[in-house]
Amino acid sequence: MNETAGCELYGAFYPSALHPLLERVNVYVMRWIHKKFKRLRGRKKVQTAWNQAVARRPRFFAHWAWTTHAPRVW
């Protein structure tokens, strides 16, 4: 099954349960960015880079159709 189709199906019935899961995925992506790029070592720098990436490419990841928010605690 396609991941996007699974999210659409699950999100149609339980959207409130889907958002925390997708925000957690965003946290994992932010952690990876933090470790991958040395110039983004600070939390504020990573958050700024995240916001710029979301603004430039709003559909870069399939789950960004539901949420682009990443919690401050990661």
PyMOL Python script that loads the backbone (N, CA, C, O; Angstrom):
from pymol import cmd

cmd.read_pdbstr("""\
ATOM      1  N   MET A   1       0.838  -1.168   0.000  1.00  0.00           N
ATOM      2  CA  MET A   1       0.000   0.000   0.000  1.00  0.00           C
ATOM      3  C   MET A   1       0.889   1.239   0.000  1.00  0.00           C
ATOM      4  O   MET A   1       1.913   1.272   0.682  1.00  0.00           O
ATOM      5  N   ASN A   2       0.511   2.218  -0.736  1.00  0.00           N
ATOM      6  CA  ASN A   2       1.220   3.484  -0.797  1.00  0.00           C
ATOM      7  C   ASN A   2       1.064   4.217   0.540  1.00  0.00           C
ATOM      8  O   ASN A   2      -0.025   4.235   1.113  1.00  0.00           O
ATOM      9  N   GLU A   3       2.161   4.827   1.043  1.00  0.00           N
ATOM     10  CA  GLU A   3       2.101   5.517   2.326  1.00  0.00           C
ATOM     11  C   GLU A   3       1.123   6.680   2.299  1.00  0.00           C
ATOM     12  O   GLU A   3       0.412   6.927   3.273  1.00  0.00           O
ATOM     13  N   THR A   4       1.090   7.387   1.188  1.00  0.00           N
ATOM     14  CA  THR A   4       0.189   8.526   1.073  1.00  0.00           C
ATOM     15  C   THR A   4      -1.261   8.062   1.122  1.00  0.00           C
ATOM     16  O   THR A   4      -2.095   8.695   1.771  1.00  0.00           O
ATOM     17  N   ALA A   5      -1.563   6.968   0.444  1.00  0.00           N
ATOM     18  CA  ALA A   5      -2.927   6.442   0.454  1.00  0.00           C
ATOM     19  C   ALA A   5      -3.303   5.977   1.857  1.00  0.00           C
ATOM     20  O   ALA A   5      -4.449   6.137   2.278  1.00  0.00           O
ATOM     21  N   GLY A   6      -2.349   5.404   2.579  1.00  0.00           N
ATOM     22  CA  GLY A   6      -2.609   4.971   3.954  1.00  0.00           C
ATOM     23  C   GLY A   6      -2.907   6.151   4.857  1.00  0.00           C
ATOM     24  O   GLY A   6      -3.809   6.083   5.692  1.00  0.00           O
ATOM     25  N   CYS A   7      -2.155   7.234   4.698  1.00  0.00           N
ATOM     26  CA  CYS A   7      -2.404   8.444   5.493  1.00  0.00           C
ATOM     27  C   CYS A   7      -3.750   9.051   5.142  1.00  0.00           C
ATOM     28  O   CYS A   7      -4.480   9.503   6.024  1.00  0.00           O
ATOM     29  N   GLU A   8      -4.081   9.062   3.864  1.00  0.00           N
ATOM     30  CA  GLU A   8      -5.374   9.617   3.453  1.00  0.00           C
ATOM     31  C   GLU A   8      -6.522   8.809   4.034  1.00  0.00           C
ATOM     32  O   GLU A   8      -7.517   9.369   4.494  1.00  0.00           O
ATOM     33  N   LEU A   9      -6.380   7.495   4.011  1.00  0.00           N
ATOM     34  CA  LEU A   9      -7.437   6.638   4.535  1.00  0.00           C
ATOM     35  C   LEU A   9      -7.552   6.798   6.043  1.00  0.00           C
ATOM     36  O   LEU A   9      -8.652   6.992   6.560  1.00  0.00           O
ATOM     37  N   TYR A  10      -6.439   6.722   6.751  1.00  0.00           N
ATOM     38  CA  TYR A  10      -6.460   6.852   8.208  1.00  0.00           C
ATOM     39  C   TYR A  10      -6.869   8.265   8.606  1.00  0.00           C
ATOM     40  O   TYR A  10      -7.617   8.449   9.567  1.00  0.00           O
ATOM     41  N   GLY A  11      -6.381   9.265   7.872  1.00  0.00           N
ATOM     42  CA  GLY A  11      -6.695  10.646   8.189  1.00  0.00           C
ATOM     43  C   GLY A  11      -8.145  11.009   7.941  1.00  0.00           C
ATOM     44  O   GLY A  11      -8.657  11.957   8.537  1.00  0.00           O
ATOM     45  N   ALA A  12      -8.807  10.275   7.076  1.00  0.00           N
ATOM     46  CA  ALA A  12     -10.219  10.552   6.809  1.00  0.00           C
ATOM     47  C   ALA A  12     -11.083  10.221   8.028  1.00  0.00           C
ATOM     48  O   ALA A  12     -12.119  10.849   8.247  1.00  0.00           O
ATOM     49  N   PHE A  13     -10.653   9.234   8.820  1.00  0.00           N
ATOM     50  CA  PHE A  13     -11.442   8.807   9.969  1.00  0.00           C
ATOM     51  C   PHE A  13     -10.894   9.317  11.293  1.00  0.00           C
ATOM     52  O   PHE A  13     -11.663   9.581  12.217  1.00  0.00           O
ATOM     53  N   TYR A  14      -9.568   9.462  11.398  1.00  0.00           N
ATOM     54  CA  TYR A  14      -8.942   9.886  12.649  1.00  0.00           C
ATOM     55  C   TYR A  14      -7.890  10.974  12.409  1.00  0.00           C
ATOM     56  O   TYR A  14      -6.712  10.749  12.685  1.00  0.00           O
ATOM     57  N   PRO A  15      -8.280  12.132  11.908  1.00  0.00           N
ATOM     58  CA  PRO A  15      -7.275  13.167  11.630  1.00  0.00           C
ATOM     59  C   PRO A  15      -6.573  13.671  12.886  1.00  0.00           C
ATOM     60  O   PRO A  15      -5.399  14.039  12.834  1.00  0.00           O
ATOM     61  N   SER A  16      -7.271  13.690  13.998  1.00  0.00           N
ATOM     62  CA  SER A  16      -6.645  14.182  15.230  1.00  0.00           C
ATOM     63  C   SER A  16      -5.567  13.228  15.723  1.00  0.00           C
ATOM     64  O   SER A  16      -4.626  13.660  16.389  1.00  0.00           O
ATOM     65  N   ALA A  17      -5.679  11.963  15.418  1.00  0.00           N
ATOM     66  CA  ALA A  17      -4.663  10.987  15.817  1.00  0.00           C
ATOM     67  C   ALA A  17      -3.484  10.983  14.847  1.00  0.00           C
ATOM     68  O   ALA A  17      -2.390  10.539  15.195  1.00  0.00           O
ATOM     69  N   LEU A  18      -3.704  11.469  13.652  1.00  0.00           N
ATOM     70  CA  LEU A  18      -2.658  11.452  12.634  1.00  0.00           C
ATOM     71  C   LEU A  18      -1.658  12.588  12.811  1.00  0.00           C
ATOM     72  O   LEU A  18      -0.475  12.415  12.515  1.00  0.00           O
ATOM     73  N   HIS A  19      -2.104  13.734  13.281  1.00  0.00           N
ATOM     74  CA  HIS A  19      -1.217  14.895  13.394  1.00  0.00           C
ATOM     75  C   HIS A  19      -0.035  14.676  14.337  1.00  0.00           C
ATOM     76  O   HIS A  19       1.082  15.032  13.962  1.00  0.00           O
ATOM     77  N   PRO A  20      -0.205  14.115  15.537  1.00  0.00           N
ATOM     78  CA  PRO A  20       0.978  13.887  16.384  1.00  0.00           C
ATOM     79  C   PRO A  20       1.987  12.938  15.745  1.00  0.00           C
ATOM     80  O   PRO A  20       3.193  13.113  15.915  1.00  0.00           O
ATOM     81  N   LEU A  21       1.515  11.961  15.032  1.00  0.00           N
ATOM     82  CA  LEU A  21       2.406  11.019  14.356  1.00  0.00           C
ATOM     83  C   LEU A  21       3.215  11.733  13.270  1.00  0.00           C
ATOM     84  O   LEU A  21       4.427  11.540  13.167  1.00  0.00           O
ATOM     85  N   LEU A  22       2.555  12.544  12.474  1.00  0.00           N
ATOM     86  CA  LEU A  22       3.242  13.256  11.396  1.00  0.00           C
ATOM     87  C   LEU A  22       4.177  14.335  11.938  1.00  0.00           C
ATOM     88  O   LEU A  22       5.224  14.597  11.345  1.00  0.00           O
ATOM     89  N   GLU A  23       3.814  14.957  13.050  1.00  0.00           N
ATOM     90  CA  GLU A  23       4.725  15.908  13.679  1.00  0.00           C
ATOM     91  C   GLU A  23       5.969  15.198  14.189  1.00  0.00           C
ATOM     92  O   GLU A  23       7.061  15.766  14.169  1.00  0.00           O
ATOM     93  N   ARG A  24       5.815  13.979  14.640  1.00  0.00           N
ATOM     94  CA  ARG A  24       6.966  13.200  15.105  1.00  0.00           C
ATOM     95  C   ARG A  24       7.890  12.872  13.927  1.00  0.00           C
ATOM     96  O   ARG A  24       9.112  12.885  14.073  1.00  0.00           O
ATOM     97  N   VAL A  25       7.313  12.584  12.781  1.00  0.00           N
ATOM     98  CA  VAL A  25       8.121  12.364  11.578  1.00  0.00           C
ATOM     99  C   VAL A  25       8.913  13.625  11.258  1.00  0.00           C
ATOM    100  O   VAL A  25      10.087  13.547  10.895  1.00  0.00           O
ATOM    101  N   ASN A  26       8.276  14.786  11.392  1.00  0.00           N
ATOM    102  CA  ASN A  26       8.980  16.051  11.165  1.00  0.00           C
ATOM    103  C   ASN A  26      10.136  16.229  12.146  1.00  0.00           C
ATOM    104  O   ASN A  26      11.188  16.757  11.783  1.00  0.00           O
ATOM    105  N   VAL A  27       9.942  15.795  13.371  1.00  0.00           N
ATOM    106  CA  VAL A  27      11.020  15.879  14.366  1.00  0.00           C
ATOM    107  C   VAL A  27      12.203  15.023  13.944  1.00  0.00           C
ATOM    108  O   VAL A  27      13.350  15.450  14.077  1.00  0.00           O
ATOM    109  N   TYR A  28      11.945  13.830  13.439  1.00  0.00           N
ATOM    110  CA  TYR A  28      13.034  12.964  12.986  1.00  0.00           C
ATOM    111  C   TYR A  28      13.784  13.591  11.810  1.00  0.00           C
ATOM    112  O   TYR A  28      15.008  13.487  11.725  1.00  0.00           O
ATOM    113  N   VAL A  29      13.060  14.233  10.914  1.00  0.00           N
ATOM    114  CA  VAL A  29      13.704  14.902   9.788  1.00  0.00           C
ATOM    115  C   VAL A  29      14.542  16.075  10.288  1.00  0.00           C
ATOM    116  O   VAL A  29      15.645  16.301   9.790  1.00  0.00           O
ATOM    117  N   MET A  30      14.035  16.821  11.265  1.00  0.00           N
ATOM    118  CA  MET A  30      14.796  17.943  11.820  1.00  0.00           C
ATOM    119  C   MET A  30      16.058  17.462  12.528  1.00  0.00           C
ATOM    120  O   MET A  30      17.107  18.097  12.421  1.00  0.00           O
ATOM    121  N   ARG A  31      15.968  16.362  13.238  1.00  0.00           N
ATOM    122  CA  ARG A  31      17.161  15.805  13.888  1.00  0.00           C
ATOM    123  C   ARG A  31      18.199  15.404  12.862  1.00  0.00           C
ATOM    124  O   ARG A  31      19.395  15.627  13.054  1.00  0.00           O
ATOM    125  N   TRP A  32      17.741  14.812  11.774  1.00  0.00           N
ATOM    126  CA  TRP A  32      18.666  14.403  10.718  1.00  0.00           C
ATOM    127  C   TRP A  32      19.361  15.627  10.126  1.00  0.00           C
ATOM    128  O   TRP A  32      20.571  15.609   9.899  1.00  0.00           O
ATOM    129  N   ILE A  33      18.594  16.690   9.877  1.00  0.00           N
ATOM    130  CA  ILE A  33      19.171  17.931   9.349  1.00  0.00           C
ATOM    131  C   ILE A  33      20.211  18.469  10.330  1.00  0.00           C
ATOM    132  O   ILE A  33      21.294  18.899   9.931  1.00  0.00           O
ATOM    133  N   HIS A  34      19.871  18.440  11.602  1.00  0.00           N
ATOM    134  CA  HIS A  34      20.756  18.948  12.649  1.00  0.00           C
ATOM    135  C   HIS A  34      22.085  18.194  12.665  1.00  0.00           C
ATOM    136  O   HIS A  34      23.140  18.799  12.856  1.00  0.00           O
ATOM    137  N   LYS A  35      22.038  16.889  12.466  1.00  0.00           N
ATOM    138  CA  LYS A  35      23.262  16.075  12.479  1.00  0.00           C
ATOM    139  C   LYS A  35      24.013  16.119  11.149  1.00  0.00           C
ATOM    140  O   LYS A  35      25.241  16.031  11.132  1.00  0.00           O
ATOM    141  N   LYS A  36      23.306  16.251  10.058  1.00  0.00           N
ATOM    142  CA  LYS A  36      23.899  16.198   8.731  1.00  0.00           C
ATOM    143  C   LYS A  36      24.687  17.463   8.390  1.00  0.00           C
ATOM    144  O   LYS A  36      25.794  17.383   7.857  1.00  0.00           O
ATOM    145  N   PHE A  37      24.121  18.617   8.695  1.00  0.00           N
ATOM    146  CA  PHE A  37      24.714  19.889   8.289  1.00  0.00           C
ATOM    147  C   PHE A  37      25.302  20.606   9.493  1.00  0.00           C
ATOM    148  O   PHE A  37      24.573  21.032  10.389  1.00  0.00           O
ATOM    149  N   LYS A  38      26.621  20.739   9.513  1.00  0.00           N
ATOM    150  CA  LYS A  38      27.303  21.344  10.653  1.00  0.00           C
ATOM    151  C   LYS A  38      26.948  22.816  10.840  1.00  0.00           C
ATOM    152  O   LYS A  38      26.986  23.322  11.961  1.00  0.00           O
ATOM    153  N   ARG A  39      26.604  23.505   9.758  1.00  0.00           N
ATOM    154  CA  ARG A  39      26.275  24.922   9.890  1.00  0.00           C
ATOM    155  C   ARG A  39      24.932  25.131  10.587  1.00  0.00           C
ATOM    156  O   ARG A  39      24.611  26.252  10.982  1.00  0.00           O
ATOM    157  N   LEU A  40      24.149  24.074  10.739  1.00  0.00           N
ATOM    158  CA  LEU A  40      22.841  24.165  11.389  1.00  0.00           C
ATOM    159  C   LEU A  40      22.859  23.489  12.757  1.00  0.00           C
ATOM    160  O   LEU A  40      21.925  22.767  13.105  1.00  0.00           O
ATOM    161  N   ARG A  41      23.906  23.715  13.525  1.00  0.00           N
ATOM    162  CA  ARG A  41      24.039  23.061  14.825  1.00  0.00           C
ATOM    163  C   ARG A  41      23.100  23.622  15.879  1.00  0.00           C
ATOM    164  O   ARG A  41      22.663  22.884  16.763  1.00  0.00           O
ATOM    165  N   GLY A  42      22.787  24.878  15.811  1.00  0.00           N
ATOM    166  CA  GLY A  42      21.895  25.461  16.810  1.00  0.00           C
ATOM    167  C   GLY A  42      20.437  25.164  16.501  1.00  0.00           C
ATOM    168  O   GLY A  42      20.058  24.999  15.342  1.00  0.00           O
ATOM    169  N   ARG A  43      19.621  25.096  17.550  1.00  0.00           N
ATOM    170  CA  ARG A  43      18.207  24.791  17.373  1.00  0.00           C
ATOM    171  C   ARG A  43      17.497  25.879  16.577  1.00  0.00           C
ATOM    172  O   ARG A  43      16.642  25.583  15.742  1.00  0.00           O
ATOM    173  N   LYS A  44      17.849  27.134  16.834  1.00  0.00           N
ATOM    174  CA  LYS A  44      17.212  28.238  16.103  1.00  0.00           C
ATOM    175  C   LYS A  44      17.579  28.212  14.625  1.00  0.00           C
ATOM    176  O   LYS A  44      16.748  28.518  13.769  1.00  0.00           O
ATOM    177  N   LYS A  45      18.817  27.850  14.328  1.00  0.00           N
ATOM    178  CA  LYS A  45      19.237  27.773  12.929  1.00  0.00           C
ATOM    179  C   LYS A  45      18.497  26.657  12.204  1.00  0.00           C
ATOM    180  O   LYS A  45      18.096  26.816  11.051  1.00  0.00           O
ATOM    181  N   VAL A  46      18.321  25.536  12.876  1.00  0.00           N
ATOM    182  CA  VAL A  46      17.585  24.424  12.266  1.00  0.00           C
ATOM    183  C   VAL A  46      16.129  24.825  12.048  1.00  0.00           C
ATOM    184  O   VAL A  46      15.552  24.531  11.000  1.00  0.00           O
ATOM    185  N   GLN A  47      15.536  25.494  13.034  1.00  0.00           N
ATOM    186  CA  GLN A  47      14.138  25.909  12.909  1.00  0.00           C
ATOM    187  C   GLN A  47      13.965  26.898  11.757  1.00  0.00           C
ATOM    188  O   GLN A  47      12.987  26.822  11.012  1.00  0.00           O
ATOM    189  N   THR A  48      14.916  27.825  11.611  1.00  0.00           N
ATOM    190  CA  THR A  48      14.855  28.789  10.512  1.00  0.00           C
ATOM    191  C   THR A  48      14.985  28.083   9.164  1.00  0.00           C
ATOM    192  O   THR A  48      14.244  28.379   8.227  1.00  0.00           O
ATOM    193  N   ALA A  49      15.925  27.154   9.073  1.00  0.00           N
ATOM    194  CA  ALA A  49      16.099  26.391   7.832  1.00  0.00           C
ATOM    195  C   ALA A  49      14.852  25.571   7.523  1.00  0.00           C
ATOM    196  O   ALA A  49      14.461  25.438   6.363  1.00  0.00           O
ATOM    197  N   TRP A  50      14.231  25.024   8.563  1.00  0.00           N
ATOM    198  CA  TRP A  50      13.003  24.242   8.393  1.00  0.00           C
ATOM    199  C   TRP A  50      11.886  25.116   7.823  1.00  0.00           C
ATOM    200  O   TRP A  50      11.210  24.732   6.868  1.00  0.00           O
ATOM    201  N   ASN A  51      11.705  26.274   8.409  1.00  0.00           N
ATOM    202  CA  ASN A  51      10.644  27.182   7.943  1.00  0.00           C
ATOM    203  C   ASN A  51      10.880  27.629   6.504  1.00  0.00           C
ATOM    204  O   ASN A  51       9.932  27.756   5.730  1.00  0.00           O
ATOM    205  N   GLN A  52      12.132  27.867   6.147  1.00  0.00           N
ATOM    206  CA  GLN A  52      12.453  28.256   4.773  1.00  0.00           C
ATOM    207  C   GLN A  52      12.190  27.108   3.803  1.00  0.00           C
ATOM    208  O   GLN A  52      11.672  27.327   2.708  1.00  0.00           O
ATOM    209  N   ALA A  53      12.543  25.892   4.195  1.00  0.00           N
ATOM    210  CA  ALA A  53      12.314  24.732   3.325  1.00  0.00           C
ATOM    211  C   ALA A  53      10.828  24.493   3.108  1.00  0.00           C
ATOM    212  O   ALA A  53      10.398  24.180   1.998  1.00  0.00           O
ATOM    213  N   VAL A  54      10.053  24.641   4.161  1.00  0.00           N
ATOM    214  CA  VAL A  54       8.600  24.456   4.043  1.00  0.00           C
ATOM    215  C   VAL A  54       7.998  25.525   3.142  1.00  0.00           C
ATOM    216  O   VAL A  54       7.092  25.243   2.359  1.00  0.00           O
ATOM    217  N   ALA A  55       8.501  26.754   3.253  1.00  0.00           N
ATOM    218  CA  ALA A  55       7.976  27.843   2.418  1.00  0.00           C
ATOM    219  C   ALA A  55       8.352  27.653   0.953  1.00  0.00           C
ATOM    220  O   ALA A  55       7.555  27.943   0.061  1.00  0.00           O
ATOM    221  N   ARG A  56       9.580  27.161   0.702  1.00  0.00           N
ATOM    222  CA  ARG A  56      10.035  26.983  -0.682  1.00  0.00           C
ATOM    223  C   ARG A  56       9.386  25.787  -1.354  1.00  0.00           C
ATOM    224  O   ARG A  56       8.985  25.864  -2.515  1.00  0.00           O
ATOM    225  N   ARG A  57       9.283  24.685  -0.630  1.00  0.00           N
ATOM    226  CA  ARG A  57       8.754  23.440  -1.214  1.00  0.00           C
ATOM    227  C   ARG A  57       7.667  22.857  -0.304  1.00  0.00           C
ATOM    228  O   ARG A  57       7.937  21.925   0.453  1.00  0.00           O
ATOM    229  N   PRO A  58       6.454  23.388  -0.367  1.00  0.00           N
ATOM    230  CA  PRO A  58       5.413  22.942   0.571  1.00  0.00           C
ATOM    231  C   PRO A  58       4.961  21.493   0.379  1.00  0.00           C
ATOM    232  O   PRO A  58       4.334  20.936   1.280  1.00  0.00           O
ATOM    233  N   ARG A  59       5.251  20.877  -0.742  1.00  0.00           N
ATOM    234  CA  ARG A  59       4.840  19.481  -0.985  1.00  0.00           C
ATOM    235  C   ARG A  59       6.045  18.550  -1.146  1.00  0.00           C
ATOM    236  O   ARG A  59       5.944  17.510  -1.796  1.00  0.00           O
ATOM    237  N   PHE A  60       7.179  18.922  -0.558  1.00  0.00           N
ATOM    238  CA  PHE A  60       8.402  18.128  -0.719  1.00  0.00           C
ATOM    239  C   PHE A  60       8.233  16.737  -0.125  1.00  0.00           C
ATOM    240  O   PHE A  60       8.626  15.751  -0.748  1.00  0.00           O
ATOM    241  N   PHE A  61       7.661  16.642   1.057  1.00  0.00           N
ATOM    242  CA  PHE A  61       7.327  15.353   1.656  1.00  0.00           C
ATOM    243  C   PHE A  61       5.823  15.170   1.577  1.00  0.00           C
ATOM    244  O   PHE A  61       5.062  16.133   1.681  1.00  0.00           O
ATOM    245  N   ALA A  62       5.400  13.929   1.393  1.00  0.00           N
ATOM    246  CA  ALA A  62       3.969  13.660   1.227  1.00  0.00           C
ATOM    247  C   ALA A  62       3.168  14.043   2.475  1.00  0.00           C
ATOM    248  O   ALA A  62       2.030  14.497   2.360  1.00  0.00           O
ATOM    249  N   HIS A  63       3.744  13.866   3.647  1.00  0.00           N
ATOM    250  CA  HIS A  63       2.987  14.148   4.868  1.00  0.00           C
ATOM    251  C   HIS A  63       2.864  15.646   5.147  1.00  0.00           C
ATOM    252  O   HIS A  63       2.110  16.037   6.038  1.00  0.00           O
ATOM    253  N   TRP A  64       3.589  16.499   4.405  1.00  0.00           N
ATOM    254  CA  TRP A  64       3.458  17.933   4.590  1.00  0.00           C
ATOM    255  C   TRP A  64       2.110  18.440   4.087  1.00  0.00           C
ATOM    256  O   TRP A  64       1.764  19.596   4.335  1.00  0.00           O
ATOM    257  N   ALA A  65       1.355  17.624   3.402  1.00  0.00           N
ATOM    258  CA  ALA A  65       0.004  18.022   2.997  1.00  0.00           C
ATOM    259  C   ALA A  65      -0.893  18.156   4.230  1.00  0.00           C
ATOM    260  O   ALA A  65      -1.868  18.908   4.208  1.00  0.00           O
ATOM    261  N   TRP A  66      -0.568  17.434   5.301  1.00  0.00           N
ATOM    262  CA  TRP A  66      -1.365  17.471   6.525  1.00  0.00           C
ATOM    263  C   TRP A  66      -0.775  18.410   7.571  1.00  0.00           C
ATOM    264  O   TRP A  66      -1.508  19.165   8.209  1.00  0.00           O
ATOM    265  N   THR A  67       0.531  18.368   7.749  1.00  0.00           N
ATOM    266  CA  THR A  67       1.156  19.235   8.741  1.00  0.00           C
ATOM    267  C   THR A  67       2.608  19.510   8.377  1.00  0.00           C
ATOM    268  O   THR A  67       3.327  18.616   7.930  1.00  0.00           O
ATOM    269  N   THR A  68       3.031  20.753   8.572  1.00  0.00           N
ATOM    270  CA  THR A  68       4.433  21.115   8.386  1.00  0.00           C
ATOM    271  C   THR A  68       5.049  21.534   9.711  1.00  0.00           C
ATOM    272  O   THR A  68       6.221  21.904   9.772  1.00  0.00           O
ATOM    273  N   HIS A  69       4.266  21.475  10.750  1.00  0.00           N
ATOM    274  CA  HIS A  69       4.703  21.908  12.080  1.00  0.00           C
ATOM    275  C   HIS A  69       5.670  20.882  12.669  1.00  0.00           C
ATOM    276  O   HIS A  69       5.474  19.673  12.545  1.00  0.00           O
ATOM    277  N   ALA A  70       6.696  21.386  13.300  1.00  0.00           N
ATOM    278  CA  ALA A  70       7.617  20.536  14.047  1.00  0.00           C
ATOM    279  C   ALA A  70       7.681  21.084  15.464  1.00  0.00           C
ATOM    280  O   ALA A  70       7.964  22.268  15.648  1.00  0.00           O
ATOM    281  N   PRO A  71       7.430  20.266  16.456  1.00  0.00           N
ATOM    282  CA  PRO A  71       7.438  20.758  17.846  1.00  0.00           C
ATOM    283  C   PRO A  71       8.800  21.312  18.236  1.00  0.00           C
ATOM    284  O   PRO A  71       9.827  20.915  17.685  1.00  0.00           O
ATOM    285  N   ARG A  72       8.795  22.230  19.187  1.00  0.00           N
ATOM    286  CA  ARG A  72      10.051  22.824  19.642  1.00  0.00           C
ATOM    287  C   ARG A  72      10.900  21.824  20.410  1.00  0.00           C
ATOM    288  O   ARG A  72      12.126  21.933  20.397  1.00  0.00           O
ATOM    289  N   VAL A  73      10.298  20.871  21.066  1.00  0.00           N
ATOM    290  CA  VAL A  73      11.048  19.878  21.841  1.00  0.00           C
ATOM    291  C   VAL A  73      11.383  18.716  20.923  1.00  0.00           C
ATOM    292  O   VAL A  73      10.496  18.019  20.431  1.00  0.00           O
ATOM    293  N   TRP A  74      12.688  18.516  20.698  1.00  0.00           N
ATOM    294  CA  TRP A  74      13.131  17.406  19.872  1.00  0.00           C
ATOM    295  C   TRP A  74      14.507  17.049  20.281  1.00  0.00           C
ATOM    296  O   TRP A  74      15.099  16.128  19.718  1.00  0.00           O
TER     297      TRP A  74
END
""", "prot")
cmd.dss("prot")
cmd.show_as("cartoon", "prot")
cmd.util.cbc("prot")
cmd.orient("prot")
